[in-house]
């Protein structure tokens, strides 16, 4: 069941931004990873479906290359979501910035187009914490022993309890994030996620627990893992 969270006595207004303009060089093959199909549907379809089923967003803004607008339109139309297409940039942060400039809500959620298995409770927990703090991401703990390295080899072992792995969705108050991303652009920085831009601007970012199954599809070797998770999250679609 989709729902809003209360925000200062009114419904929390959230737009979902999906940067889907990547070319997926590490994935290989002729198809961009966000458009790779499983059970007749694309990875992007499943990522959008997870969000649609978790929360009633004001709208979806999908950043994509103009050559892919037709494919993305078909995907979004099949899900029955309210959406707009935004022209993507040649880097992820540029696509996100193009989308942020079009957001009309008080808060914005950013989610990778190639994370098709985010649980609804992770999305809701991230939104709720951002409602309270203005900035929240979801993460998983580092499970393996973590090493610090140099070109010459292992330099030392660090305390893994002080580190987490960053996932999406990430949720922010729009004004803060937009200012942070534009500031990063002015410094010619290349933030690898929106939290990094917020950190650079001096903002405190909260985090909630994600799940290891909220994978980001990156390599062709991820395909078997995707197949193993498909039934659990999306059934026999």
C-alpha beads as a LAMMPS data file, in Angstrom:
LAMMPS data file: protein, C-alpha beads

237 atoms
236 bonds

1 atom types
1 bond types

-500.0 500.0 xlo xhi
-500.0 500.0 ylo yhi
-500.0 500.0 zlo zhi

Masses

1 110.0

Atoms # bond

1 1 1 0.000 0.000 0.000
2 1 1 1.411 3.358 -1.002
3 1 1 1.345 6.206 1.479
4 1 1 2.704 9.632 2.393
5 1 1 4.453 10.508 5.612
6 1 1 3.318 13.546 7.551
7 1 1 5.576 16.570 7.342
8 1 1 4.928 19.590 9.569
9 1 1 1.221 18.846 9.680
10 1 1 0.857 18.150 5.956
11 1 1 1.741 15.322 3.621
12 1 1 5.464 15.127 2.903
13 1 1 5.933 16.067 -0.724
14 1 1 8.574 13.906 -2.436
15 1 1 9.676 13.632 -6.067
16 1 1 11.572 10.531 -7.172
17 1 1 14.564 11.239 -9.428
18 1 1 15.978 8.351 -11.448
19 1 1 19.274 9.011 -13.265
20 1 1 19.089 6.558 -16.171
21 1 1 21.472 8.110 -18.712
22 1 1 24.467 5.881 -17.973
23 1 1 26.095 3.858 -20.715
24 1 1 27.182 0.956 -18.482
25 1 1 30.667 0.398 -19.908
26 1 1 31.575 -2.156 -17.220
27 1 1 28.443 -4.212 -17.932
28 1 1 29.428 -5.005 -21.496
29 1 1 27.195 -6.124 -24.346
30 1 1 25.045 -4.078 -26.694
31 1 1 22.302 -3.216 -24.198
32 1 1 22.698 -0.626 -21.442
33 1 1 22.356 -2.329 -18.084
34 1 1 19.260 -0.310 -17.094
35 1 1 17.502 -1.736 -20.149
36 1 1 18.680 -5.350 -19.773
37 1 1 15.575 -7.547 -19.591
38 1 1 14.557 -10.252 -17.132
39 1 1 11.190 -12.009 -17.457
40 1 1 10.346 -9.635 -20.283
41 1 1 10.869 -6.441 -18.281
42 1 1 13.861 -4.126 -17.958
43 1 1 15.980 -3.474 -14.875
44 1 1 14.661 0.105 -14.948
45 1 1 11.085 -1.210 -14.833
46 1 1 11.780 -3.143 -11.649
47 1 1 13.601 -0.227 -10.007
48 1 1 10.646 2.059 -10.728
49 1 1 8.175 -0.591 -9.595
50 1 1 9.889 -0.912 -6.201
51 1 1 9.516 2.817 -5.613
52 1 1 5.968 2.988 -6.967
53 1 1 4.854 0.252 -4.587
54 1 1 6.625 1.789 -1.574
55 1 1 5.429 5.399 -1.590
56 1 1 3.069 7.763 -3.381
57 1 1 5.519 10.192 -4.942
58 1 1 4.377 13.519 -6.371
59 1 1 5.983 12.451 -9.642
60 1 1 8.956 10.663 -11.127
61 1 1 11.647 12.552 -13.035
62 1 1 13.637 10.174 -15.210
63 1 1 16.910 11.479 -16.612
64 1 1 17.908 9.700 -19.804
65 1 1 19.622 10.158 -23.130
66 1 1 17.280 11.512 -25.787
67 1 1 17.840 8.381 -27.890
68 1 1 16.336 6.348 -25.035
69 1 1 13.255 8.503 -24.423
70 1 1 11.007 6.134 -26.358
71 1 1 12.132 3.082 -24.405
72 1 1 11.800 4.869 -21.071
73 1 1 8.351 6.204 -21.977
74 1 1 7.145 2.667 -22.703
75 1 1 8.553 1.460 -19.381
76 1 1 7.005 4.243 -17.307
77 1 1 3.659 4.025 -19.108
78 1 1 3.471 0.304 -18.334
79 1 1 3.727 1.117 -14.618
80 1 1 1.054 3.789 -14.679
81 1 1 3.189 6.355 -12.856
82 1 1 3.111 10.140 -13.115
83 1 1 6.431 11.054 -14.699
84 1 1 8.405 13.483 -16.831
85 1 1 11.423 12.822 -19.013
86 1 1 14.517 14.968 -18.421
87 1 1 17.519 15.117 -20.736
88 1 1 20.491 13.447 -19.068
89 1 1 24.083 14.651 -18.917
90 1 1 27.350 12.909 -19.734
91 1 1 27.997 12.269 -16.014
92 1 1 25.618 11.069 -13.323
93 1 1 25.707 14.262 -11.267
94 1 1 24.833 16.323 -14.343
95 1 1 21.773 14.174 -14.951
96 1 1 20.753 14.570 -11.317
97 1 1 21.248 18.348 -11.491
98 1 1 19.122 18.605 -14.627
99 1 1 16.367 16.762 -12.770
100 1 1 16.705 18.776 -9.551
101 1 1 16.143 21.987 -11.483
102 1 1 12.701 20.633 -12.451
103 1 1 11.599 19.359 -9.019
104 1 1 8.501 21.041 -7.568
105 1 1 8.243 19.186 -4.244
106 1 1 9.818 19.990 -0.870
107 1 1 11.913 16.814 -0.817
108 1 1 13.603 14.679 -3.431
109 1 1 14.536 11.008 -3.512
110 1 1 17.312 9.818 -5.820
111 1 1 17.515 6.161 -6.735
112 1 1 19.853 4.335 -9.118
113 1 1 18.120 2.989 -12.214
114 1 1 20.058 -0.257 -11.788
115 1 1 18.961 -1.122 -8.226
116 1 1 15.863 -3.257 -8.895
117 1 1 15.555 -4.871 -5.448
118 1 1 15.149 -2.113 -2.873
119 1 1 12.646 -3.199 -0.194
120 1 1 9.696 -0.897 0.462
121 1 1 10.634 -0.533 4.129
122 1 1 14.089 0.775 3.181
123 1 1 12.531 3.436 0.972
124 1 1 10.053 4.427 3.689
125 1 1 12.668 4.474 6.453
126 1 1 14.927 6.706 4.354
127 1 1 12.086 9.124 3.627
128 1 1 10.975 9.227 7.260
129 1 1 14.489 9.997 8.541
130 1 1 14.963 12.667 5.874
131 1 1 11.650 14.158 6.988
132 1 1 13.137 14.579 10.458
133 1 1 16.711 15.560 9.533
134 1 1 16.653 16.958 5.992
135 1 1 19.116 14.387 4.625
136 1 1 19.258 10.594 4.804
137 1 1 20.743 7.731 2.815
138 1 1 20.559 3.966 3.236
139 1 1 23.669 1.868 3.834
140 1 1 24.916 -1.597 4.747
141 1 1 27.749 -2.363 7.177
142 1 1 31.130 -3.492 5.877
143 1 1 31.238 -7.234 6.580
144 1 1 34.739 -8.097 5.407
145 1 1 38.048 -7.045 6.950
146 1 1 38.856 -3.647 5.461
147 1 1 42.404 -2.793 4.350
148 1 1 44.068 0.519 3.552
149 1 1 46.387 0.192 0.571
150 1 1 49.083 2.039 -1.374
151 1 1 50.603 1.175 -4.774
152 1 1 53.259 -0.731 -2.830
153 1 1 50.804 -2.986 -1.007
154 1 1 48.820 -3.212 2.234
155 1 1 49.364 -0.209 4.484
156 1 1 47.147 -1.307 7.363
157 1 1 43.803 -2.614 8.601
158 1 1 41.067 -0.139 9.546
159 1 1 38.157 -0.452 11.942
160 1 1 35.314 -1.624 9.696
161 1 1 32.775 -0.625 12.351
162 1 1 33.419 2.995 11.391
163 1 1 32.503 2.428 7.730
164 1 1 29.377 1.626 5.718
165 1 1 28.648 1.011 2.042
166 1 1 26.398 3.656 0.507
167 1 1 23.249 2.603 -1.361
168 1 1 20.242 4.370 -2.823
169 1 1 17.567 5.606 -2.327
170 1 1 18.898 8.837 -0.852
171 1 1 16.463 11.536 0.278
172 1 1 17.072 15.251 0.875
173 1 1 15.334 18.542 1.376
174 1 1 15.362 19.967 -2.138
175 1 1 16.885 23.396 -1.456
176 1 1 19.857 21.989 0.450
177 1 1 20.637 19.340 -2.147
178 1 1 20.266 21.659 -5.128
179 1 1 22.615 24.210 -3.546
180 1 1 25.120 21.465 -2.648
181 1 1 25.180 19.951 -6.153
182 1 1 25.531 23.362 -7.797
183 1 1 28.345 24.234 -5.381
184 1 1 30.117 20.968 -6.257
185 1 1 29.688 21.782 -9.949
186 1 1 31.253 25.208 -9.396
187 1 1 34.247 23.543 -7.776
188 1 1 34.498 21.118 -10.717
189 1 1 34.026 18.247 -8.310
190 1 1 32.488 14.967 -9.459
191 1 1 30.367 13.676 -6.569
192 1 1 29.752 9.958 -6.923
193 1 1 26.498 10.202 -5.006
194 1 1 24.283 12.970 -3.655
195 1 1 25.425 12.420 -0.094
196 1 1 28.963 13.304 -1.155
197 1 1 27.769 16.666 -2.475
198 1 1 25.956 17.316 0.803
199 1 1 29.031 16.347 2.821
200 1 1 31.202 18.689 0.760
201 1 1 28.747 21.504 1.554
202 1 1 29.057 20.811 5.272
203 1 1 25.684 19.161 5.848
204 1 1 25.142 16.304 8.282
205 1 1 23.658 13.264 6.530
206 1 1 21.831 10.585 8.526
207 1 1 21.640 6.955 7.465
208 1 1 19.367 3.957 7.863
209 1 1 19.902 0.256 7.288
210 1 1 19.707 -1.087 3.748
211 1 1 20.043 -4.734 2.732
212 1 1 22.788 -6.574 0.806
213 1 1 20.116 -7.594 -1.708
214 1 1 19.706 -3.945 -2.746
215 1 1 22.416 -4.526 -5.317
216 1 1 23.639 -2.112 -7.952
217 1 1 23.945 -4.037 -11.201
218 1 1 27.393 -3.240 -12.574
219 1 1 28.992 -6.250 -14.262
220 1 1 27.663 -8.972 -16.551
221 1 1 28.573 -11.425 -13.790
222 1 1 25.736 -9.884 -11.714
223 1 1 23.152 -11.475 -14.018
224 1 1 22.928 -14.767 -12.100
225 1 1 22.406 -12.907 -8.823
226 1 1 19.663 -10.841 -10.446
227 1 1 17.927 -14.026 -11.603
228 1 1 18.097 -15.496 -8.091
229 1 1 16.466 -12.411 -6.547
230 1 1 13.833 -11.782 -9.203
231 1 1 11.248 -14.204 -7.887
232 1 1 11.571 -12.999 -4.298
233 1 1 11.015 -9.321 -5.161
234 1 1 8.917 -9.347 -8.303
235 1 1 7.399 -12.796 -8.711
236 1 1 6.819 -14.322 -12.110
237 1 1 6.155 -11.105 -14.020

Bonds

1 1 1 2
2 1 2 3
3 1 3 4
4 1 4 5
5 1 5 6
6 1 6 7
7 1 7 8
8 1 8 9
9 1 9 10
10 1 10 11
11 1 11 12
12 1 12 13
13 1 13 14
14 1 14 15
15 1 15 16
16 1 16 17
17 1 17 18
18 1 18 19
19 1 19 20
20 1 20 21
21 1 21 22
22 1 22 23
23 1 23 24
24 1 24 25
25 1 25 26
26 1 26 27
27 1 27 28
28 1 28 29
29 1 29 30
30 1 30 31
31 1 31 32
32 1 32 33
33 1 33 34
34 1 34 35
35 1 35 36
36 1 36 37
37 1 37 38
38 1 38 39
39 1 39 40
40 1 40 41
41 1 41 42
42 1 42 43
43 1 43 44
44 1 44 45
45 1 45 46
46 1 46 47
47 1 47 48
48 1 48 49
49 1 49 50
50 1 50 51
51 1 51 52
52 1 52 53
53 1 53 54
54 1 54 55
55 1 55 56
56 1 56 57
57 1 57 58
58 1 58 59
59 1 59 60
60 1 60 61
61 1 61 62
62 1 62 63
63 1 63 64
64 1 64 65
65 1 65 66
66 1 66 67
67 1 67 68
68 1 68 69
69 1 69 70
70 1 70 71
71 1 71 72
72 1 72 73
73 1 73 74
74 1 74 75
75 1 75 76
76 1 76 77
77 1 77 78
78 1 78 79
79 1 79 80
80 1 80 81
81 1 81 82
82 1 82 83
83 1 83 84
84 1 84 85
85 1 85 86
86 1 86 87
87 1 87 88
88 1 88 89
89 1 89 90
90 1 90 91
91 1 91 92
92 1 92 93
93 1 93 94
94 1 94 95
95 1 95 96
96 1 96 97
97 1 97 98
98 1 98 99
99 1 99 100
100 1 100 101
101 1 101 102
102 1 102 103
103 1 103 104
104 1 104 105
105 1 105 106
106 1 106 107
107 1 107 108
108 1 108 109
109 1 109 110
110 1 110 111
111 1 111 112
112 1 112 113
113 1 113 114
114 1 114 115
115 1 115 116
116 1 116 117
117 1 117 118
118 1 118 119
119 1 119 120
120 1 120 121
121 1 121 122
122 1 122 123
123 1 123 124
124 1 124 125
125 1 125 126
126 1 126 127
127 1 127 128
128 1 128 129
129 1 129 130
130 1 130 131
131 1 131 132
132 1 132 133
133 1 133 134
134 1 134 135
135 1 135 136
136 1 136 137
137 1 137 138
138 1 138 139
139 1 139 140
140 1 140 141
141 1 141 142
142 1 142 143
143 1 143 144
144 1 144 145
145 1 145 146
146 1 146 147
147 1 147 148
148 1 148 149
149 1 149 150
150 1 150 151
151 1 151 152
152 1 152 153
153 1 153 154
154 1 154 155
155 1 155 156
156 1 156 157
157 1 157 158
158 1 158 159
159 1 159 160
160 1 160 161
161 1 161 162
162 1 162 163
163 1 163 164
164 1 164 165
165 1 165 166
166 1 166 167
167 1 167 168
168 1 168 169
169 1 169 170
170 1 170 171
171 1 171 172
172 1 172 173
173 1 173 174
174 1 174 175
175 1 175 176
176 1 176 177
177 1 177 178
178 1 178 179
179 1 179 180
180 1 180 181
181 1 181 182
182 1 182 183
183 1 183 184
184 1 184 185
185 1 185 186
186 1 186 187
187 1 187 188
188 1 188 189
189 1 189 190
190 1 190 191
191 1 191 192
192 1 192 193
193 1 193 194
194 1 194 195
195 1 195 196
196 1 196 197
197 1 197 198
198 1 198 199
199 1 199 200
200 1 200 201
201 1 201 202
202 1 202 203
203 1 203 204
204 1 204 205
205 1 205 206
206 1 206 207
207 1 207 208
208 1 208 209
209 1 209 210
210 1 210 211
211 1 211 212
212 1 212 213
213 1 213 214
214 1 214 215
215 1 215 216
216 1 216 217
217 1 217 218
218 1 218 219
219 1 219 220
220 1 220 221
221 1 221 222
222 1 222 223
223 1 223 224
224 1 224 225
225 1 225 226
226 1 226 227
227 1 227 228
228 1 228 229
229 1 229 230
230 1 230 231
231 1 231 232
232 1 232 233
233 1 233 234
234 1 234 235
235 1 235 236
236 1 236 237
